[in-house]
Every structure is written in structure tokens, then in C-alpha cells.
Amino acid sequence: MPSKPLKLSPGTLYRGHEGMWSWVAHRITGVGIFFFLLVHVLDTALVRVSPEAYNEVIGTYKNPIVGLMEVGLVGAILFHAFNGIRLILVDFWAKGPRNQRKLMIGVGVIWVVLFVPFVIRHLTHVFGG
């Protein structure tokens, strides 16, 4: 027996609470991490072709712009990892969907607690500390 199509009234459309924004941020951070890993594999593969070329490429990474990009990478990895744990809890813990907002706040708190000290330490090294 075919099922009837779901009809939504105008008042039931999803309007972007923490669940939607975490979904968007999870996808963006995942794509960013994927592209970093792609570049990382390619530049590391250079060591088999030519160690001199590898050293030259790695040398180009030692500048403040790449240092700032590393801050973004670590922020993305931390968010993606902890948000992934939150998603597992929402999917597999019976109380997860009811506690989605609390879990998202927890992700934010853990992210800040780990990210801020990293940024301070890393940027002191990047900018001559």
C-alpha cells in the first residue's frame, strides 16, 4: 500500500535552531578538514618524489597566513569532533533529542575551553614568541 505524501502546514517549517546550525557547521568543518587532508597527503607524498621539493613546500608553510589557517583548522577539528560525539548521543541515547540544546551548549563550552588556550599559545609562536 503506497504511503500518503507528508503535508506540512506553514507553521511547521524548521526555522534554524541549534540543530540546524550545528548541522551546517558540521558539514562546513568536515569539508574543510577533508581538503586539508587532501593537501596534506599530496605534500607528504612529495618526500618520495624529491626530498628537496618536499622541504621547499614545507618551507612555504612557515608564514603568518598559514599560521592563521592552522588556527582555523584546529578550531574546525575540535568542533567537528565534539559535535560528532553530540550527534552520536542525539541518535543513540534515548534522552539525546530532548537534551539537544544542552548538548550543543556543552560542545560550545568544551570547544572554547580547549580552543582559546591553543590560540594564545599558537599565535605567540606564529608571531615571534
N, CA, C and O atoms as a printed pandas DataFrame, in Angstrom:
     atom_number atom_name residue_name chain_id  residue_number  x_coord  y_coord  z_coord
0              1         N          MET        A               1    0.841   -1.174    0.000
1              2        CA          MET        A               1    0.000    0.000    0.000
2              3         C          MET        A               1    0.893    1.247    0.000
3              4         O          MET        A               1    1.720    1.397    0.900
4              5         N          PRO        A               2    0.751    2.136   -0.976
5              6        CA          PRO        A               2    1.588    3.346   -1.021
6              7         C          PRO        A               2    1.247    4.300    0.118
7              8         O          PRO        A               2    0.092    4.432    0.522
8              9         N          SER        A               3    2.275    4.953    0.619
9             10        CA          SER        A               3    2.052    5.899    1.711
10            11         C          SER        A               3    1.648    7.261    1.141
11            12         O          SER        A               3    2.000    7.613    0.015
12            13         N          LYS        A               4    0.910    8.004    1.941
13            14        CA          LYS        A               4    0.481    9.330    1.523
14            15         C          LYS        A               4    1.635   10.315    1.693
15            16         O          LYS        A               4    2.417   10.177    2.633
16            17         N          PRO        A               5    1.759   11.293    0.818
17            18        CA          PRO        A               5    2.821   12.304    0.987
18            19         C          PRO        A               5    2.573   13.120    2.256
19            20         O          PRO        A               5    1.432   13.405    2.621
20            21         N          LEU        A               6    3.647   13.480    2.900
21            22        CA          LEU        A               6    3.567   14.269    4.126
22            23         C          LEU        A               6    3.222   15.711    3.780
23            24         O          LEU        A               6    3.880   16.330    2.944
24            25         N          LYS        A               7    2.201   16.233    4.416
25            26        CA          LYS        A               7    1.811   17.623    4.197
26            27         C          LYS        A               7    2.174   18.425    5.431
27            28         O          LYS        A               7    1.805   18.071    6.551
28            29         N          LEU        A               8    2.894   19.496    5.216
29            30        CA          LEU        A               8    3.290   20.367    6.314
30            31         C          LEU        A               8    2.508   21.665    6.233
31            32         O          LEU        A               8    2.359   22.261    5.167
32            33         N          SER        A               9    2.021   22.078    7.368
33            34        CA          SER        A               9    1.373   23.387    7.387
34            35         C          SER        A               9    2.466   24.445    7.471
35            36         O          SER        A               9    3.569   24.136    7.921
36            37         N          PRO        A              10    2.200   25.683    7.054
37            38        CA          PRO        A              10    3.231   26.726    7.055
38            39         C          PRO        A              10    3.874   26.957    8.413
39            40         O          PRO        A              10    5.020   27.404    8.467
40            41         N          GLY        A              11    3.188   26.673    9.505
41            42        CA          GLY        A              11    3.736   26.902   10.836
42            43         C          GLY        A              11    4.708   25.825   11.296
43            44         O          GLY        A              11    5.311   25.971   12.359
44            45         N          THR        A              12    4.881   24.750   10.537
45            46        CA          THR        A              12    5.736   23.651   11.000
46            47         C          THR        A              12    7.100   23.629   10.328
47            48         O          THR        A              12    7.882   22.707   10.561
48            49         N          LEU        A              13    7.397   24.607    9.514
49            50        CA          LEU        A              13    8.694   24.605    8.840
50            51         C          LEU        A              13    9.812   24.839    9.833
51            52         O          LEU        A              13    9.684   25.631   10.767
52            53         N          TYR        A              14   10.888   24.149    9.619
53            54        CA          TYR        A              14   12.044   24.268   10.504
54            55         C          TYR        A              14   12.705   25.625   10.291
55            56         O          TYR        A              14   12.980   26.007    9.154
56            57         N          ARG        A              15   12.956   26.341   11.353
57            58        CA          ARG        A              15   13.409   27.720   11.238
58            59         C          ARG        A              15   14.822   27.952   11.768
59            60         O          ARG        A              15   15.184   29.098   12.037
60            61         N          GLY        A              16   15.616   26.924   11.923
61            62        CA          GLY        A              16   17.024   27.135   12.221
62            63         C          GLY        A              16   17.413   27.291   13.659
63            64         O          GLY        A              16   18.016   28.303   14.017
64            65         N          HIS        A              17   17.104   26.353   14.487
65            66        CA          HIS        A              17   17.590   26.380   15.856
66            67         C          HIS        A              17   18.958   25.721   15.904
67            68         O          HIS        A              17   19.561   25.479   14.858
68            69         N          GLU        A              18   19.463   25.423   17.109
69            70        CA          GLU        A              18   20.824   24.911   17.241
70            71         C          GLU        A              18   21.062   23.632   16.431
71            72         O          GLU        A              18   22.178   23.408   15.962
72            73         N          GLY        A              19   20.055   22.804   16.262
73            74        CA          GLY        A              19   20.228   21.576   15.488
74            75         C          GLY        A              19   20.592   21.848   14.038
75            76         O          GLY        A              19   21.476   21.194   13.485
76            77         N          MET        A              20   19.914   22.814   13.416
77            78        CA          MET        A              20   20.213   23.120   12.025
78            79         C          MET        A              20   21.579   23.785   11.886
79            80         O          MET        A              20   22.339   23.458   10.974
80            81         N          TRP        A              21   21.892   24.713   12.781
81            82        CA          TRP        A              21   23.173   25.405   12.667
82            83         C          TRP        A              21   24.336   24.463   12.950
83            84         O          TRP        A              21   25.397   24.591   12.338
84            85         N          SER        A              22   24.152   23.527   13.862
85            86        CA          SER        A              22   25.223   22.556   14.097
86            87         C          SER        A              22   25.376   21.641   12.890
87            88         O          SER        A              22   26.489   21.222   12.571
88            89         N          TRP        A              23   24.267   21.324   12.212
89            90        CA          TRP        A              23   24.328   20.514   11.001
90            91         C          TRP        A              23   25.141   21.246    9.921
91            92         O          TRP        A              23   26.009   20.656    9.278
92            93         N          VAL        A              24   24.849   22.523    9.737
93            94        CA          VAL        A              24   25.571   23.319    8.738
94            95         C          VAL        A              24   27.057   23.414    9.098
95            96         O          VAL        A              24   27.918   23.190    8.247
96            97         N          ALA        A              25   27.354   23.744   10.349
97            98        CA          ALA        A              25   28.748   23.873   10.780
98            99         C          ALA        A              25   29.484   22.535   10.691
99           100         O          ALA        A              25   30.670   22.498   10.362
100          101         N          HIS        A              26   28.787   21.444   10.983
101          102        CA          HIS        A              26   29.418   20.120   10.898
102          103         C          HIS        A              26   29.817   19.811    9.452
103          104         O          HIS        A              26   30.892   19.264    9.206
104          105         N          ARG        A              27   28.957   20.160    8.502
105          106        CA          ARG        A              27   29.269   19.916    7.078
106          107         C          ARG        A              27   30.412   20.809    6.614
107          108         O          ARG        A              27   31.310   20.348    5.909
108          109         N          ILE        A              28   30.390   22.075    6.998
109          110        CA          ILE        A              28   31.437   23.008    6.574
110          111         C          ILE        A              28   32.784   22.588    7.151
111          112         O          ILE        A              28   33.783   22.560    6.432
112          113         N          THR        A              29   32.821   22.260    8.446
113          114        CA          THR        A              29   34.084   21.838    9.043
114          115         C          THR        A              29   34.558   20.521    8.451
115          116         O          THR        A              29   35.759   20.323    8.272
116          117         N          GLY        A              30   33.646   19.630    8.150
117          118        CA          GLY        A              30   34.027   18.352    7.529
118          119         C          GLY        A              30   34.664   18.550    6.164
119          120         O          GLY        A              30   35.672   17.918    5.848
120          121         N          VAL        A              31   34.082   19.421    5.357
121          122        CA          VAL        A              31   34.651   19.700    4.031
122          123         C          VAL        A              31   36.016   20.370    4.167
123          124         O          VAL        A              31   36.947   20.032    3.436
124          125         N          GLY        A              32   36.140   21.307    5.088
125          126        CA          GLY        A              32   37.434   21.966    5.305
126          127         C          GLY        A              32   38.508   20.988    5.740
127          128         O          GLY        A              32   39.634   21.042    5.248
128          129         N          ILE        A              33   38.168   20.090    6.663
129          130        CA          ILE        A              33   39.125   19.075    7.124
130          131         C          ILE        A              33   39.489   18.143    5.980
131          132         O          ILE        A              33   40.651   17.759    5.844
132          133         N          PHE        A              34   38.515   17.773    5.153
133          134        CA          PHE        A              34   38.790   16.911    4.006
134          135         C          PHE        A              34   39.813   17.558    3.073
135          136         O          PHE        A              34   40.763   16.900    2.650
136          137         N          PHE        A              35   39.630   18.832    2.749
137          138        CA          PHE        A              35   40.569   19.495    1.844
138          139         C          PHE        A              35   41.955   19.646    2.468
139          140         O          PHE        A              35   42.962   19.539    1.769
140          141         N          PHE        A              36   42.014   19.895    3.781
141          142        CA          PHE        A              36   43.317   19.915    4.440
142          143         C          PHE        A              36   43.996   18.554    4.306
143          144         O          PHE        A              36   45.177   18.479    3.967
144          145         N          LEU        A              37   43.254   17.478    4.572
145          146        CA          LEU        A              37   43.848   16.144    4.488
146          147         C          LEU        A              37   44.310   15.825    3.067
147          148         O          LEU        A              37   45.341   15.180    2.877
148          149         N          LEU        A              38   43.555   16.271    2.080
149          150        CA          LEU        A              38   43.948   16.061    0.695
150          151         C          LEU        A              38   45.284   16.746    0.400
151          152         O          LEU        A              38   46.184   16.134   -0.174
152          153         N          VAL        A              39   45.408   18.004    0.789
153          154        CA          VAL        A              39   46.660   18.741    0.581
154          155         C          VAL        A              39   47.788   18.103    1.388
155          156         O          VAL        A              39   48.915   17.995    0.907
156          157         N          HIS        A              40   47.486   17.685    2.602
157          158        CA          HIS        A              40   48.499   17.073    3.461
158          159         C          HIS        A              40   49.044   15.779    2.844
159          160         O          HIS        A              40   50.253   15.548    2.850
160          161         N          VAL        A              41   48.163   14.951    2.320
161          162        CA          VAL        A              41   48.604   13.704    1.685
162          163         C          VAL        A              41   49.446   14.016    0.454
163          164         O          VAL        A              41   50.469   13.372    0.223
164          165         N          LEU        A              42   49.023   14.995   -0.333
165          166        CA          LEU        A              42   49.772   15.334   -1.546
166          167         C          LEU        A              42   51.149   15.907   -1.225
167          168         O          LEU        A              42   52.137   15.517   -1.847
168          169         N          ASP        A              43   51.229   16.827   -0.263
169          170        CA          ASP        A              43   52.553   17.395    0.020
170          171         C          ASP        A              43   53.448   16.391    0.731
171          172         O          ASP        A              43   54.665   16.433    0.555
172          173         N          THR        A              44   52.888   15.500    1.521
173          174        CA          THR        A              44   53.700   14.465    2.159
174          175         C          THR        A              44   54.190   13.446    1.135
175          176         O          THR        A              44   55.278   12.892    1.287
176          177         N          ALA        A              45   53.404   13.196    0.102
177          178        CA          ALA        A              45   53.822   12.271   -0.950
178          179         C          ALA        A              45   55.026   12.803   -1.718
179          180         O          ALA        A              45   55.753   12.028   -2.339
180          181         N          LEU        A              46   55.242   14.101   -1.684
181          182        CA          LEU        A              46   56.396   14.696   -2.366
182          183         C          LEU        A              46   57.721   14.164   -1.828
183          184         O          LEU        A              46   58.715   14.148   -2.554
184          185         N          VAL        A              47   57.753   13.733   -0.584
185          186        CA          VAL        A              47   59.002   13.265    0.005
186          187         C          VAL        A              47   59.522   12.036   -0.742
187          188         O          VAL        A              47   60.731   11.804   -0.789
188          189         N          ARG        A              48   58.614   11.246   -1.327
189          190        CA          ARG        A              48   59.044   10.076   -2.116
190          191         C          ARG        A              48   59.565   10.494   -3.484
191          192         O          ARG        A              48   60.433    9.827   -4.046
192          193         N          VAL        A              49   59.048   11.580   -4.019
193          194        CA          VAL        A              49   59.465   12.056   -5.334
194          195         C          VAL        A              49   60.785   12.812   -5.231
195          196         O          VAL        A              49   61.743   12.515   -5.944
196          197         N          SER        A              50   60.819   13.789   -4.334
197          198        CA          SER        A              50   62.007   14.613   -4.198
198          199         C          SER        A              50   62.035   15.230   -2.802
199          200         O          SER        A              50   61.223   16.107   -2.506
200          201         N          PRO        A              51   62.942   14.795   -1.945
201          202        CA          PRO        A              51   63.032   15.395   -0.612
202          203         C          PRO        A              51   63.277   16.904   -0.650
203          204         O          PRO        A              51   62.819   17.632    0.231
204          205         N          GLU        A              52   63.995   17.370   -1.666
205          206        CA          GLU        A              52   64.245   18.815   -1.785
206          207         C          GLU        A              52   62.943   19.564   -2.073
207          208         O          GLU        A              52   62.697   20.625   -1.500
208          209         N          ALA        A              53   62.112   19.013   -2.961
209          210        CA          ALA        A              53   60.826   19.636   -3.272
210          211         C          ALA        A              53   59.926   19.630   -2.035
211          212         O          ALA        A              53   59.221   20.602   -1.763
212          213         N          TYR        A              54   59.960   18.532   -1.297
213          214        CA          TYR        A              54   59.182   18.446   -0.063
214          215         C          TYR        A              54   59.612   19.542    0.916
215          216         O          TYR        A              54   58.772   20.251    1.470
216          217         N          ASN        A              55   60.914   19.675    1.122
217          218        CA          ASN        A              55   61.422   20.696    2.044
218          219         C          ASN        A              55   61.036   22.102    1.591
219          220         O          ASN        A              55   60.729   22.965    2.414
220          221         N          GLU        A              56   61.054   22.325    0.283
221          222        CA          GLU        A              56   60.677   23.640   -0.250
222          223         C          GLU        A              56   59.199   23.939    0.014
223          224         O          GLU        A              56   58.841   25.044    0.422
224          225         N          VAL        A              57   58.351   22.939   -0.226
225          226        CA          VAL        A              57   56.914   23.132    0.011
226          227         C          VAL        A              57   56.655   23.368    1.488
227          228         O          VAL        A              57   55.905   24.277    1.845
228          229         N          ILE        A              58   57.253   22.576    2.344
229          230        CA          ILE        A              58   57.062   22.742    3.787
230          231         C          ILE        A              58   57.574   24.116    4.226
231          232         O          ILE        A              58   56.984   24.738    5.110
232          233         N          GLY        A              59   58.649   24.589    3.627
233          234        CA          GLY        A              59   59.183   25.912    3.939
234          235         C          GLY        A              59   58.203   27.024    3.623
235          236         O          GLY        A              59   58.163   28.033    4.328
236          237         N          THR        A              60   57.409   26.856    2.572
237          238        CA          THR        A              60   56.431   27.891    2.224
238          239         C          THR        A              60   55.304   27.983    3.248
239          240         O          THR        A              60   54.600   28.991    3.312
240          241         N          TYR        A              61   55.134   26.928    4.052
241          242        CA          TYR        A              61   54.065   26.938    5.061
242          243         C          TYR        A              61   54.439   27.737    6.298
243          244         O          TYR        A              61   53.580   27.988    7.143
244          245         N          LYS        A              62   55.681   28.138    6.429
245          246        CA          LYS        A              62   56.134   28.820    7.639
246          247         C          LYS        A              62   55.976   30.330    7.496
247          248         O          LYS        A              62   56.954   31.069    7.387
248          249         N          ASN        A              63   54.715   30.767    7.500
249          250        CA          ASN        A              63   54.409   32.195    7.433
250          251         C          ASN        A              63   53.135   32.467    8.229
251          252         O          ASN        A              63   52.379   31.539    8.516
252          253         N          PRO        A              64   52.890   33.721    8.587
253          254        CA          PRO        A              64   51.729   34.037    9.437
254          255         C          PRO        A              64   50.375   33.674    8.828
255          256         O          PRO        A              64   49.446   33.338    9.563
256          257         N          ILE        A              65   50.245   33.733    7.518
257          258        CA          ILE        A              65   48.956   33.399    6.899
258          259         C          ILE        A              65   48.617   31.940    7.146
259          260         O          ILE        A              65   47.491   31.610    7.516
260          261         N          VAL        A              66   49.603   31.062    6.938
261          262        CA          VAL        A              66   49.373   29.640    7.191
262          263         C          VAL        A              66   49.178   29.407    8.686
263          264         O          VAL        A              66   48.397   28.540    9.081
264          265         N          GLY        A              67   49.881   30.174    9.520
265          266        CA          GLY        A              67   49.676   30.069   10.963
266          267         C          GLY        A              67   48.238   30.377   11.357
267          268         O          GLY        A              67   47.674   29.706   12.221
268          269         N          LEU        A              68   47.646   31.381   10.735
269          270        CA          LEU        A              68   46.240   31.703   10.999
270          271         C          LEU        A              68   45.312   30.620   10.446
271          272         O          LEU        A              68   44.281   30.310   11.044
272          273         N          MET        A              69   45.686   30.054    9.309
273          274        CA          MET        A              69   44.894   28.954    8.750
274          275         C          MET        A              69   44.938   27.729    9.678
275          276         O          MET        A              69   43.959   26.991    9.786
276          277         N          GLU        A              70   46.075   27.523   10.341
277          278        CA          GLU        A              70   46.180   26.418   11.303
278          279         C          GLU        A              70   45.244   26.631   12.481
279          280         O          GLU        A              70   44.687   25.671   13.014
280          281         N          VAL        A              71   45.069   27.873   12.889
281          282        CA          VAL        A              71   44.103   28.177   13.953
282          283         C          VAL        A              71   42.707   27.746   13.494
283          284         O          VAL        A              71   41.975   27.102   14.245
284          285         N          GLY        A              72   42.346   28.098   12.272
285          286        CA          GLY        A              72   41.047   27.689   11.738
286          287         C          GLY        A              72   40.914   26.178   11.645
287          288         O          GLY        A              72   39.852   25.622   11.923
288          289         N          LEU        A              73   41.993   25.520   11.255
289          290        CA          LEU        A              73   41.960   24.063   11.146
290          291         C          LEU        A              73   41.727   23.413   12.508
291          292         O          LEU        A              73   40.894   22.515   12.634
292          293         N          VAL        A              74   42.454   23.860   13.519
293          294        CA          VAL        A              74   42.285   23.274   14.849
294          295         C          VAL        A              74   40.882   23.568   15.381
295          296         O          VAL        A              74   40.262   22.702   15.998
296          297         N          GLY        A              75   40.380   24.777   15.149
297          298        CA          GLY        A              75   39.007   25.096   15.555
298          299         C          GLY        A              75   37.997   24.191   14.871
299          300         O          GLY        A              75   37.049   23.721   15.501
300          301         N          ALA        A              76   38.198   23.949   13.587
301          302        CA          ALA        A              76   37.290   23.080   12.837
302          303         C          ALA        A              76   37.363   21.639   13.338
303          304         O          ALA        A              76   36.334   20.981   13.490
304          305         N          ILE        A              77   38.569   21.153   13.593
305          306        CA          ILE        A              77   38.722   19.777   14.074
306          307         C          ILE        A              77   38.069   19.611   15.438
307          308         O          ILE        A              77   37.354   18.636   15.672
308          309         N          LEU        A              78   38.312   20.557   16.337
309          310        CA          LEU        A              78   37.706   20.459   17.672
310          311         C          LEU        A              78   36.182   20.477   17.593
311          312         O          LEU        A              78   35.516   19.652   18.218
312          313         N          PHE        A              79   35.628   21.421   16.820
313          314        CA          PHE        A              79   34.172   21.482   16.711
314          315         C          PHE        A              79   33.625   20.212   16.075
315          316         O          PHE        A              79   32.649   19.642   16.564
316          317         N          HIS        A              80   34.241   19.768   14.999
317          318        CA          HIS        A              80   33.752   18.598   14.271
318          319         C          HIS        A              80   33.774   17.351   15.166
319          320         O          HIS        A              80   32.844   16.545   15.148
320          321         N          ALA        A              81   34.844   17.210   15.942
321          322        CA          ALA        A              81   34.960   16.047   16.822
322          323         C          ALA        A              81   33.890   16.063   17.916
323          324         O          ALA        A              81   33.185   15.072   18.107
324          325         N          PHE        A              82   33.769   17.169   18.623
325          326        CA          PHE        A              82   32.816   17.217   19.736
326          327         C          PHE        A              82   31.377   17.266   19.263
327          328         O          PHE        A              82   30.492   16.727   19.928
328          329         N          ASN        A              83   31.126   17.896   18.135
329          330        CA          ASN        A              83   29.779   17.881   17.579
330          331         C          ASN        A              83   29.431   16.476   17.092
331          332         O          ASN        A              83   28.273   16.066   17.171
332          333         N          GLY        A              84   30.407   15.746   16.596
333          334        CA          GLY        A              84   30.172   14.354   16.205
334          335         C          GLY        A              84   29.764   13.505   17.397
335          336         O          GLY        A              84   28.874   12.662   17.283
336          337         N          ILE        A              85   30.400   13.717   18.528
337          338        CA          ILE        A              85   30.005   12.998   19.751
338          339         C          ILE        A              85   28.590   13.391   20.146
339          340         O          ILE        A              85   27.797   12.545   20.560
340          341         N          ARG        A              86   28.275   14.681   20.016
341          342        CA          ARG        A              86   26.915   15.134   20.315
342          343         C          ARG        A              86   25.898   14.448   19.406
343          344         O          ARG        A              86   24.831   14.035   19.860
344          345         N          LEU        A              87   26.229   14.331   18.134
345          346        CA          LEU        A              87   25.320   13.673   17.186
346          347         C          LEU        A              87   25.106   12.209   17.540
347          348         O          LEU        A              87   23.994   11.693   17.432
348          349         N          ILE        A              88   26.174   11.542   17.964
349          350        CA          ILE        A              88   26.039   10.147   18.387
350          351         C          ILE        A              88   25.095   10.060   19.585
351          352         O          ILE        A              88   24.234    9.182   19.638
352          353         N          LEU        A              89   25.258   10.975   20.552
353          354        CA          LEU        A              89   24.375   10.975   21.715
354          355         C          LEU        A              89   22.930   11.257   21.325
355          356         O          LEU        A              89   22.013   10.626   21.850
356          357         N          VAL        A              90   22.722   12.191   20.416
357          358        CA          VAL        A              90   21.353   12.505   19.981
358          359         C          VAL        A              90   20.737   11.297   19.276
359          360         O          VAL        A              90   19.554   11.009   19.459
360          361         N          ASP        A              91   21.524   10.597   18.481
361          362        CA          ASP        A              91   20.997    9.461   17.717
362          363         C          ASP        A              91   20.802    8.200   18.550
363          364         O          ASP        A              91   19.834    7.470   18.340
364          365         N          PHE        A              92   21.706    7.929   19.494
365          366        CA          PHE        A              92   21.688    6.628   20.160
366          367         C          PHE        A              92   21.335    6.674   21.647
367          368         O          PHE        A              92   21.189    5.620   22.265
368          369         N          TRP        A              93   21.197    7.828   22.225
369          370        CA          TRP        A              93   20.813    7.958   23.625
370          371         C          TRP        A              93   19.340    8.353   23.649
371          372         O          TRP        A              93   18.932    9.299   22.975
372          373         N          ALA        A              94   18.563    7.634   24.416
373          374        CA          ALA        A              94   17.114    7.878   24.432
374          375         C          ALA        A              94   16.776    9.320   24.808
375          376         O          ALA        A              94   15.802    9.878   24.302
376          377         N          LYS        A              95   17.574    9.930   25.694
377          378        CA          LYS        A              95   17.305   11.301   26.121
378          379         C          LYS        A              95   18.010   12.343   25.248
379          380         O          LYS        A              95   17.884   13.543   25.490
380          381         N          GLY        A              96   18.743   11.891   24.245
381          382        CA          GLY        A              96   19.517   12.797   23.405
382          383         C          GLY        A              96   18.702   13.869   22.706
383          384         O          GLY        A              96   19.044   15.048   22.803
384          385         N          PRO        A              97   17.629   13.501   22.000
385          386        CA          PRO        A              97   16.852   14.535   21.296
386          387         C          PRO        A              97   16.266   15.590   22.233
387          388         O          PRO        A              97   16.178   16.761   21.865
388          389         N          ARG        A              98   15.867   15.187   23.432
389          390        CA          ARG        A              98   15.303   16.149   24.388
390          391         C          ARG        A              98   16.364   17.084   24.951
391          392         O          ARG        A              98   16.058   18.201   25.366
392          393         N          ASN        A              99   17.604   16.628   24.965
393          394        CA          ASN        A              99   18.696   17.414   25.541
394          395         C          ASN        A              99   19.615   18.019   24.483
395          396         O          ASN        A              99   20.769   18.341   24.767
396          397         N          GLN        A             100   19.106   18.168   23.280
397          398        CA          GLN        A             100   19.938   18.646   22.179
398          399         C          GLN        A             100   20.527   20.032   22.453
399          400         O          GLN        A             100   21.698   20.272   22.159
400          401         N          ARG        A             101   19.749   20.923   22.996
401          402        CA          ARG        A             101   20.241   22.279   23.282
402          403         C          ARG        A             101   21.345   22.240   24.345
403          404         O          ARG        A             101   22.363   22.915   24.196
404          405         N          LYS        A             102   21.159   21.468   25.405
405          406        CA          LYS        A             102   22.174   21.342   26.448
406          407         C          LYS        A             102   23.457   20.728   25.890
407          408         O          LYS        A             102   24.561   21.159   26.223
408          409         N          LEU        A             103   23.296   19.721   25.042
409          410        CA          LEU        A             103   24.469   19.089   24.432
410          411         C          LEU        A             103   25.218   20.081   23.544
411          412         O          LEU        A             103   26.448   20.087   23.516
412          413         N          MET        A             104   24.476   20.918   22.820
413          414        CA          MET        A             104   25.117   21.914   21.958
414          415         C          MET        A             104   25.855   22.958   22.794
415          416         O          MET        A             104   26.943   23.395   22.420
416          417         N          ILE        A             105   25.284   23.350   23.894
417          418        CA          ILE        A             105   25.967   24.279   24.796
418          419         C          ILE        A             105   27.229   23.622   25.343
419          420         O          ILE        A             105   28.270   24.269   25.454
420          421         N          GLY        A             106   27.140   22.346   25.682
421          422        CA          GLY        A             106   28.315   21.610   26.144
422          423         C          GLY        A             106   29.414   21.568   25.105
423          424         O          GLY        A             106   30.589   21.729   25.435
424          425         N          VAL        A             107   29.042   21.352   23.847
425          426        CA          VAL        A             107   30.027   21.375   22.758
426          427         C          VAL        A             107   30.697   22.740   22.699
427          428         O          VAL        A             107   31.918   22.829   22.563
428          429         N          GLY        A             108   29.913   23.792   22.801
429          430        CA          GLY        A             108   30.473   25.147   22.754
430          431         C          GLY        A             108   31.410   25.438   23.905
431          432         O          GLY        A             108   32.462   26.046   23.710
432          433         N          VAL        A             109   31.045   25.013   25.103
433          434        CA          VAL        A             109   31.886   25.252   26.282
434          435         C          VAL        A             109   33.198   24.484   26.155
435          436         O          VAL        A             109   34.268   25.051   26.377
436          437         N          ILE        A             110   33.129   23.202   25.801
437          438        CA          ILE        A             110   34.352   22.401   25.650
438          439         C          ILE        A             110   35.222   22.982   24.549
439          440         O          ILE        A             110   36.444   23.042   24.684
440          441         N          TRP        A             111   34.591   23.413   23.451
441          442        CA          TRP        A             111   35.343   23.996   22.334
442          443         C          TRP        A             111   36.111   25.237   22.791
443          444         O          TRP        A             111   37.295   25.383   22.488
444          445         N          VAL        A             112   35.446   26.118   23.512
445          446        CA          VAL        A             112   36.095   27.349   23.983
446          447         C          VAL        A             112   37.214   27.022   24.963
447          448         O          VAL        A             112   38.302   27.592   24.872
448          449         N          VAL        A             113   36.961   26.114   25.897
449          450        CA          VAL        A             113   37.956   25.762   26.918
450          451         C          VAL        A             113   39.230   25.199   26.279
451          452         O          VAL        A             113   40.332   25.468   26.758
452          453         N          LEU        A             114   39.087   24.428   25.211
453          454        CA          LEU        A             114   40.264   23.853   24.553
454          455         C          LEU        A             114   40.866   24.771   23.493
455          456         O          LEU        A             114   42.081   24.787   23.300
456          457         N          PHE        A             115   40.022   25.530   22.810
457          458        CA          PHE        A             115   40.475   26.320   21.670
458          459         C          PHE        A             115   41.198   27.596   22.082
459          460         O          PHE        A             115   42.230   27.932   21.502
460          461         N          VAL        A             116   40.681   28.300   23.060
461          462        CA          VAL        A             116   41.281   29.585   23.450
462          463         C          VAL        A             116   42.734   29.429   23.910
463          464         O          VAL        A             116   43.588   30.188   23.451
464          465         N          PRO        A             117   43.051   28.476   24.795
465          466        CA          PRO        A             117   44.473   28.321   25.159
466          467         C          PRO        A             117   45.354   27.952   23.965
467          468         O          PRO        A             117   46.490   28.414   23.861
468          469         N          PHE        A             118   44.822   27.114   23.061
469          470        CA          PHE        A             118   45.595   26.780   21.867
470          471         C          PHE        A             118   45.889   28.027   21.043
471          472         O          PHE        A             118   47.022   28.232   20.607
472          473         N          VAL        A             119   44.872   28.861   20.829
473          474        CA          VAL        A             119   45.049   30.065   20.009
474          475         C          VAL        A             119   46.108   30.975   20.623
475          476         O          VAL        A             119   46.975   31.490   19.917
476          477         N          ILE        A             120   46.035   31.168   21.920
477          478        CA          ILE        A             120   47.011   32.043   22.589
478          479         C          ILE        A             120   48.422   31.498   22.398
479          480         O          ILE        A             120   49.329   32.233   22.007
480          481         N          ARG        A             121   48.604   30.217   22.673
481          482        CA          ARG        A             121   49.940   29.613   22.559
482          483         C          ARG        A             121   50.423   29.595   21.111
483          484         O          ARG        A             121   51.572   29.937   20.829
484          485         N          HIS        A             122   49.556   29.200   20.210
485          486        CA          HIS        A             122   49.960   29.078   18.801
486          487         C          HIS        A             122   50.312   30.435   18.202
487          488         O          HIS        A             122   51.326   30.565   17.517
488          489         N          LEU        A             123   49.492   31.437   18.452
489          490        CA          LEU        A             123   49.751   32.740   17.857
490          491         C          LEU        A             123   50.999   33.405   18.438
491          492         O          LEU        A             123   51.635   34.215   17.764
492          493         N          THR        A             124   51.355   33.072   19.685
493          494        CA          THR        A             124   52.624   33.600   20.202
494          495         C          THR        A             124   53.806   33.008   19.440
495          496         O          THR        A             124   54.821   33.677   19.246
496          497         N          HIS        A             125   53.676   31.754   19.010
497          498        CA          HIS        A             125   54.734   31.139   18.198
498          499         C          HIS        A             125   54.733   31.688   16.762
499          500         O          HIS        A             125   55.788   31.938   16.178
500          501         N          VAL        A             126   53.537   31.867   16.216
501          502        CA          VAL        A             126   53.422   32.348   14.839
502          503         C          VAL        A             126   53.988   33.769   14.697
503          504         O          VAL        A             126   54.681   34.086   13.730
504          505         N          PHE        A             127   53.673   34.606   15.681
505          506        CA          PHE        A             127   54.078   35.995   15.587
506          507         C          PHE        A             127   55.308   36.320   16.453
507          508         O          PHE        A             127   55.426   37.411   17.011
508          509         N          GLY        A             128   56.213   35.343   16.545
509          510        CA          GLY        A             128   57.521   35.614   17.111
510          511         C          GLY        A             128   57.694   35.411   18.586
511          512         O          GLY        A             128   58.551   36.055   19.191
512          513         N          GLY        A             129   56.915   34.541   19.196
513          514        CA          GLY        A             129   57.060   34.326   20.624
514          515         C          GLY        A             129   58.031   33.258   21.001
515          516         O          GLY        A             129   58.230   32.995   22.187
